[in-house]
Amino acid sequence: MIPAQWLPDIFLMLMGVAVLIYAVLDGYDLGVGMVLPANDSEQRNQMIASIGPFWDANETWLVLAVGILLIAFPQAHNLVLRELYLPAALLMLGLILRGVSFDFRAKAVTGHRRTWDKTFKAGSWLAALTQGYMLGRYVLGFENSLAAQLFALLSAVCVSAAYAYIGGAWLVMKTEGDLQRRAACWSRRAGWLAALGIGAISVVNPLVSEVIAERWFNFPAVILLAPIPLVSLVLVIVVDQYLKHVPTQNDVGCWFPFIGVALLFVLSFIGLAYSFYPDVVPGRISAQEAASAEASLRFVGIGVAIVLPLILAYTAFAYRVFWGKSTELRYH
């Protein structure tokens, strides 16, 4: 039997993993929505088709993460919702706009498809910006100073750029021809902005938080953490150089940009996890303090042990079935 003192940390890890998987998977389909071109309906159709089998299932990970926060860490859930009620409502509005627009533009073929495409794009931008803003508020423990608000706005821009970055990389992997070339260009530009944002946030974080500064720059942590920014920089450069030469002969390595950007997401997550562990809300409340009763955690653990493998299996199956270049999205 798992010792009781381990349970809060296990649930914190599970919630973190769910958030990371959500950021990668729903991040790319948000990014695809964000870069929908206004001047080419055929390319918009191809882009929507590339995420058609996946986009709604990707949001399952957000539901899982919020569910774990609610049930395993109710005190933290109350704090987060109280501080982020408005941006959370705007996030839900953005996700609703995306869902409604997708179904209407794909299944109810009328003369309003372009309008639904615009709504889908607007919903994608709204969801991405609010997620970035919420992350910025969260990492500073919901501080309400002007500097904290500016940091949250910077985070909103950076997260949106990161989503456009991985969305473009997804299109490079899933499409061909002129759209693939345009996607590579979109991804490169977003990647430059995302890289600058990651660098800026990495500089600002230790300046505004003494705890983070101490964790990052104390010996031997500074040596152990050094590979993260170095590997991130190498990935940004190598992915940029690949995108610069898209399309490659026989489309060799078309998957590389997506995998490279996904690894950047993982490295960024590792940096955040190291900075804030064991707090479930940075600087405010730890996982041990916010955790539900032991009996509740063990009961919820049974549900997670059943549900999580099913979600993983379904996700793996869906991506295996729809692997390869995307084709026209049809509903019969």
Secondary structure by P-SEA (a helix, b strand, c coil): cccccaaaaaaaaaaaaaaaaaaaaaaaaaaaaaacccccaaaaaaaaaaacccccccaaaaaaaaaaaaaccaaaaaaaaaacaaaaaaaaaaaaaaaaaaaaaccccccaaaaaaaaaaaaaaaaaaaaaaaaaaaaacccccaaaaaaaaaaaaaaaaaaaaaaaaaaaaccccaaaaaaaaaaaaaaaaaaaaaaaaaaaaaaacaaaaaacccaaaaaaaaaaaaaaaaaaaaaaaaaaacccccccccaaaaaaaaaaaaaaaaaaaaaccccccccccccccccccaaaaaaaaaaaaaaaaaaaaaaaaaaaaacccccccccc
